[in-house]
Amino acid sequence: MKKRFNAIISSLADIFFAYPCPVCKKNLDIKHNVICEVCKKDIVFFSDPICDMCGGELDGLLDICSKCIVNDKPSWNSAISLFRMEKLGKELLHLYKYSKQIELAHPLAILAAEHIKIKNIDFDFVVPVPLFWLRKLKRGFNQSDIISEIIAKNLNIPLNNSLKRIKNTKQQAKLVRNERKKNLIGVFSVLKDEKIKNSSILLVDDVLTTGSTLSAAANVLLEAGAKKITIFTLARR
């Protein structure tokens, strides 16, 4: 009787509380409130085979892509990215991050959680890449914080905010590769947290470009005793 009642309530909710696709505004089933299938076709998702080092698609016969072959080996163990930084994916990410359309965090993070589940990797914590407090104050939010919180909830994994940004720096997007590395020296710190030791961490950021920010953050977590770091980014340039 109780199950039947819950099913009726669920059906009524689907009828009266339909949510729109954030792109085309077409109503969606409340249980699948992400992005409609038509609009999803305009997002260039990464598909297997994937380069473990950067999360992008392989472009040869090796297990890593041609870009990762010539770049320095990253400090993380593996990488996952959701989509290419182009077309609708790029547009949604820019609207979320720069136009402060925070409501887009939910559909983007749900897509992310679904993608991570497919990888079937176990994590002890989800850790967002932090912003310096002054930049967060100016922007009003940290895009990685919100995405991480939703991912953690959907993966049923604890969120850990012990990684801190203790130094304000120039924006990475305005710097070339060599400048990015120098810009991140001494930027991150980990608050004393015994849970970090021997843990497997999903380190979350919005975009992977050169990987300098994520590498610096991963190094600090490893120095604090983390056993394994998998990075996740919504987009890969």
Secondary structure as the mmCIF struct_conf table of DSSP 4:
data_model
#
loop_
_struct_conf.conf_type_id
_struct_conf.id
_struct_conf.beg_label_comp_id
_struct_conf.beg_label_asym_id
_struct_conf.beg_label_seq_id
_struct_conf.end_label_comp_id
_struct_conf.end_label_asym_id
_struct_conf.end_label_seq_id
HELX_RH_AL_P HELX_RH_AL_P1 LYS A 2 PHE A 16
BEND BEND1 PHE A 17 PHE A 17
STRN STRN1 TYR A 19 PRO A 20
TURN_TY1_P TURN_TY1_P1 PRO A 22 CYS A 24
STRN STRN2 ASN A 27 LEU A 28
HELX_RH_3T_P HELX_RH_3T_P1 ILE A 30 HIS A 32
BEND BEND2 VAL A 34 VAL A 34
HELX_RH_AL_P HELX_RH_AL_P2 GLU A 37 LYS A 40
TURN_TY1_P TURN_TY1_P2 LYS A 41 ASP A 42
BEND BEND3 ILE A 43 ILE A 43
STRN STRN3 PHE A 45 PHE A 45
BEND BEND4 ASP A 48 PRO A 49
STRN STRN4 ILE A 50 ILE A 50
TURN_TY1_P TURN_TY1_P3 ASP A 52 CYS A 54
BEND BEND5 GLY A 55 GLY A 56
STRN STRN5 GLU A 57 GLU A 57
BEND BEND6 GLY A 60 ILE A 64
HELX_RH_AL_P HELX_RH_AL_P3 SER A 66 VAL A 70
BEND BEND7 ASN A 71 ASN A 71
HELX_LH_PP_P HELX_LH_PP_P1 ASP A 72 PRO A 74
BEND BEND8 SER A 75 ASN A 77
STRN STRN6 SER A 78 ARG A 84
BEND BEND9 MET A 85 GLU A 86
HELX_RH_AL_P HELX_RH_AL_P4 LYS A 87 LYS A 97
TURN_TY1_P TURN_TY1_P4 TYR A 98 TYR A 98
BEND BEND10 SER A 99 SER A 99
HELX_RH_3T_P HELX_RH_3T_P2 ILE A 102 LEU A 104
HELX_RH_AL_P HELX_RH_AL_P5 ALA A 105 LYS A 119
TURN_TY1_P TURN_TY1_P5 ASN A 120 ASN A 120
BEND BEND11 ASP A 124 ASP A 124
STRN STRN7 PHE A 125 PRO A 128
HELX_LH_PP_P HELX_LH_PP_P2 VAL A 129 PHE A 132
HELX_RH_AL_P HELX_RH_AL_P6 TRP A 133 ARG A 139
BEND BEND12 GLY A 140 PHE A 141
HELX_RH_AL_P HELX_RH_AL_P7 GLN A 143 LEU A 155
TURN_TY1_P TURN_TY1_P6 ASN A 156 ASN A 156
STRN STRN8 LEU A 159 LEU A 159
STRN STRN9 LEU A 163 ARG A 165
BEND BEND13 LYS A 167 LYS A 167
HELX_RH_3T_P HELX_RH_3T_P3 GLN A 172 LYS A 174
BEND BEND14 LEU A 175 LEU A 175
HELX_RH_AL_P HELX_RH_AL_P8 ARG A 177 ASN A 183
TURN_TY1_P TURN_TY1_P7 LEU A 184 GLY A 186
STRN STRN10 PHE A 188 VAL A 190
HELX_RH_3T_P HELX_RH_3T_P4 GLU A 194 ILE A 196
TURN_TY1_P TURN_TY1_P8 LYS A 197 ASN A 198
STRN STRN11 SER A 200 LEU A 208
BEND BEND15 THR A 209 GLY A 211
HELX_RH_AL_P HELX_RH_AL_P9 SER A 212 GLU A 223
TURN_TY1_P TURN_TY1_P9 ALA A 224 GLY A 225
BEND BEND16 LYS A 227 LYS A 227
STRN STRN12 LYS A 228 ARG A 236
#
